[in-house]
């Protein structure tokens, strides 16, 4: 307490200190009666210590730093005082008024009052940001730089720099401008009304006309199937075919029908009912009587078996403990067996040296088999390219062959009867070439049942 008052008296007695916020009279503080308090206890240090004078002094110092940028006692007289020479002359006043009038006519922007209030008015400089001067891994980078300087002093070139020096110089061609300005005199003249056709491969022309297309991916150029869009019918399908070609077409249609017939017969055989498996009177009687036999004999036969099981369960097999000698013998036998197997493997490896010719022959034979399998796999893949893929839940069903029998052949185009449908043929061709998925005709399903009503005229007749 006494030390705080002494500090305040010393500060107030300094000749250069100016107190801007003097809220209390120093004479009152000095003449105030001292209160006797035991300062040996720590709880009384803050409770009975008056630090208001120190806080007022520090607050006054902070106020001076905010308003004037430092203590007034440290400022020079020129910065604190100015010489008042009276009012300016009339000429100077008119010039200043003219300048102000020009400024008013120009409507210079003045800051708003709210902006002035919100401006930072403190003259205390902001604290130095230590983190702004820090660099991550600065010690590591400094060590790497020092090592590079040492190597450069010795004449050692780093590996990365050596790779850059050994790189081939790239011949960079100056790219032409994509577009040229209209006021360029060296630009080529083009007459849009002339007979000469403009080169459509010119980049500038394509860009200006908007005909420059996006680069098409290569995978979109691949066709989904190798089959042609229009398949030519066999020679036997002509209106006046040769005999052999017509018979070949009939044979092909016959094989298709036979295949269908076999599939239908297979389904019928699978769904057919075996009459030998049907129930007879004897089998039904046996099923009804089953479970009604006397159970006492069965219980008597089962009783001795249960006694035998009890005896077998009650007997506990005691395993004799192996001696140390037996364990050592088993261990030695195990080591001998492992050694024998190792020697056998080593002997087999040595014997393989004398079988190099047979091993080479087997490897060659295996390579030939692998090549044959690869060729078969490639042939299978090529064959699958011509087959329709599974694109939907339905499987592709080939169209029926359009063929006429021998007695249905017409002698001329006038008597020819049309076969099939062009729309159906194109629809099946799209499915076969994997352009659309196989589809079937949508079935109409009536939501509500039809309601039949007898009309009045019908009732009168009946």
C-alpha positions, 0 to 999 in steps of 0.5 A: 500500500505504502509502495503504491502511494510512493510510486504515485507521488514520484510519478506525479512529481515528475515535471514532464508528466501531463495527467489528462484524466485527473479524477482524484486530488493527489492531496486527498490520497496523500492525507488519507489515513493508513489502515493497519492490515496484516500483510503476512497472509496472502488473502489480504494482499489483493483485498487490502491493496489499493491499486487504483492510482497505478491503474489510472496512471497506466490508463492515462498512458494508454490514452496518450498513446491512442490519441497522440501516438506517444507520451506528451512529455516526449513530444517536441514543442513544434508538434504540440504548439502552433503560431497563430498569425490571425485571419488570412488575407482577402485575396487568399480567402477568395482563391480558397473560396474559388477552389472550394466552389470548383470542388463543389461543382465537381461533386467530390465524394466525401466520406459519410459520417457513419464511415468516419465513426467506424474508422480506426482512430487509434495511433498505436501501431498494430502488434507485429505478427510473429507467425507472418515471418515464420516459414515452414521447414525453415531449418530444413530448407536452410540446411539443404541450401547450405549443402547445395552451396558446399557442393557447388563450391566443390564443383559437384552438379546435383542429379536433378540439374544434370538431368535437365542439362542432358535433356534434348532441346525441344524445338518449339514452333510458334503457334499461329493465332487462332483468330486474326483481327479484321483490321490486319492488312496482311490477312487473306481476302475471301469473297463470299460471293465468289465461285471458289469454295472455302477450305473447310479444314481451316481452323479459323473458318470453322471457328467463325462459322461454328462448324467445328465439331467436338472430337468424337471418341474412338469407341463410338466409331466401333459398330456393335455388330459385324453383321450387315444392315441388310442381309441378302437371302440365300439363292433358294429364296428367289421367285424362280430358284435353281433346284439344288439351291432351293433344296438346300434352303428347304433342308435348312428350314427342315433342320430348324423345325426339327430342332424346335420339335426336339425342344418341345419333346424334351419339355413334354418328357420332363412334364410327363407323369409316370404311371408306375408312380401312381398310388395303388390300394396296397400302397395306400393301405401300407401308409394307413397302417404305418405306425400302428404296430405293437411298440412293446417288442420294440422297447424290449429290443431297445433295452439291452442296447441301452445297457450296452451303451451305458457300459461303454460310456461308463468306461474311461480310457486312461492314457499312460504318460510317456517317459522322457526316453520315449519323448527323446526317441520320438524327437530323434525319429522325427528329425531323421524323417525330416532329414530323409525327406530333405535328402530325397528332394535334393536327389530329385533336383539333381536327377532333373539335370539329366532330364532336361531333354524331356523337360524341354519337350514337355514345355514345348508341348505345353506351349503348343497346347496353349497356342491352340487354346488361344487360337480357339479362344480368338475364333470363339470371340470372333464368332461371338461378334456375329451373334446377338448379345443379351441386352435385356431380360428377353432372349433373341428369337431368330425370325422364321425362314421365309421359304416356299415349298416346291408346289408353291413356287410361282413361274413369274413375278405376277403370280408371286405371293409375298412372304413375311413383313418388311417392318418385322424384318427390319425390327429383327435386324435391329435386334440381331445387330445389338442396336435395340433389345429384344422386345415383345408385344405389350399385352392388354390387361383389362382392369375392370370386368365387363358388365353386361346389361340387358337393354329394354328392347332386348327384354321385350323380344325375349 
